Amino acid sequence: MKSNIPIWQLKENISGVRIERINDAFISALINDVSKLHRNDHYICLFLISGKVELIVDFKEVQITGQKLAFLIPGQIQRVVKFNNKSKGWILFLDNKLVEEHARSMIEDSLHKGPLLLLSKSHLDWFTRYFELLFQTYNDHSFGSLHKSAVNTFTTPCIYKIAAAFQSTTEFVSGKHSQRSIELTINFKRLVRKNYRQLKKPSEYAGLMSFTTSYLNDTIKSVTGFTASYFIQQEMLREAQRLLCYTDLSQKEISTYLGYDDPKYFNRIFTKLADVSPGRFRHNFKTLQT
């Protein structure tokens, strides 16, 4: 598959960690680069104390205002639309290997919608103190040969704190639904991420999970507010958008890759979901990039 996906790698870091203070100088230095659509091969934690940042994450608008935190995962399509002057905060870059499997599962399996986390007063105070101390540690070379180990170890509380925040959303939802319903929803979303190219119907997932289609649909809708078909279609749409933007594959080739034998049907369903045809979507993206 020929691809020209611009993937940003984590550079100028201490063994997979990089932290920067968000201020006018930082914004001026990077705004031209980050305003272009790209993907990262690492995690990004953006903690804003004041000001406002407008992002596009997987083609959806995300607004981060003061006292909020966004956690972006590898592979997502991202670009900064606007960074207000006088914005203050921190941005932390983390290599994949630093996010261990249990924390990763808590984040990816969370029922939380989107990358934005709202912080309580106590969490806000914790992150404010934490990032200041991590920044000092990152720039403190008096640790000598232990510097890298000190910085890497110091990122663990942040990762766990974020994972716990995602998990708390699931636990909040769990209070309204049975544990069986929550587990079914999480397992269904895992299966969709793995099989969306081959399996397109809720009935196929219901068969894999040994449930009736109506029970699966009713449970997913009750827990998330969306139907089972919604999650299947959104997974397909997100990958279709990425392929249209960052590969030279024809619409027919993309249709086949995503498991649609009929390109016309793929065109119809994409247009219905994105409110624009695949061809127009690709054209709009190419125009944006010039």
Summary of the structure (lengths in Angstrom):
residues: 290
radius of gyration: 20.6
end to end distance: 23.5
largest distance: 63.2
contacts: 858
relative contact order: 0.11
helix: 56%
strand: 19%
